[in-house]
């Protein structure tokens, strides 16, 4: 594990790239520890340089999708069927608490962004 501070956008992209590798590590492994540290560093950098404030939850999801190069299909494990993902992203369905927890745990979107009133 070679962790270093995130000081610029290149460092941020490198951190995201490494996070993709260790993203689904089993709890209790060095890779899982590395994932937690990377998430903390990424959030600290983003909060400092890209403060989001109170945001529409759908915009928070779209922002994370853009950051990680995710498609709507990638959201299905967190939200449900493709139809449900589409409804959420088009503001036709509100996020359930279960969806919020899955999006927070899986994509590390802050609860305050996901629970904000749109």
N, C-alpha and C positions, 0 to 999 in steps of 0.2 A: 504494500500500500504506500503510494507516494502522493500524499495530499499536500497541496500548497494553497495559499490564499488566492482568491479570485480578485484580480486587480483591473481587468479590462474585459472587453467582449470576447477576445480570443480565448482568454482563460475560462470564461463562462461557457463557450462552446465546447472547449476541451472537457470541462466538468460534465456537461450534458452528455457528451460522447461516452465518457467513462461510466456515467450513471446508467446509460442504456445497457452496458455490459453487466453491471452488478445489480440491476434493478430488481430481479426476482430471486435474489440470494436467500437461502434458508436462514431463519433466525438463529442467532448464536454463532454464525460463521464470521470470519474476518471480512468477507465480502459484504455481509449484512451491515457490519459496523461501518465499513467504508461507504455504503449507500447512505446510511443515516448522516454521516459527516458531510458527504457531498450535498445532500438535500439542505442541510443547515447552512452550508457555505453559499449555495445558490440562492436560498431565500434571503440571506443577509445581504448579498450583493444586489439582488433585485429590489429589496426594500429600500436600500440606500439610493440606488440610481434610477429605479423605475417604480416609485411609490404608486400604488394603485388606489389607495383610499377606498372609499365605499364604491363598489362597482356592481353593475348588474351581474348576477351569477352566470348568465349565459355568456356575457362578454369575458368573464374570468375563465370559463371553460375554453372559449375560442382562443383566448390569449395563450393558454397552456398548450392547446393543440398546435398553434403556430410555432411556439417555442420548440416543441418536441417533434414537429413534423408528423402529427397524428392525423388520421382520417376519421370520419364518422364511424366507420367500422371498428376502429380501435377503441371507441367509447362504449361499445356494446357490453363488455364485461362490467362496466361501472353503472350504466344506465338501463340497459335492457336491449330489447329487439331494435332492429334498424329503424322501424317505424317510431318507436318511442324516442330514440336518439334524435330523429328528425323533428319530432314534436317539441322536444325540449329546446333544441337549437333554434327553432322558429317561434319560440315563446308561446306555443300552443298547449304546453303542459309544464306545470311547475315541478321542481325537483322534490322528490320525497326525501325524508330523513335518511332512508337507506341509501339512496343515490348519493346524497351529500357525503355520507360516511365513506362510501366506496370511492368517490372522486377524491376526497381528502386523502384517504389511505393509499390509493393507487397512483394518483397523479400529483399528490402533495399540493393541492390547491387549498389555500387557507380557509378554514371554516367560516371566518367572518366574510369572505368574498362569496362563498356559496350560500350563506344564509341571509345575505343583504337583501333588503326589499328592493325589488326592481321598479 
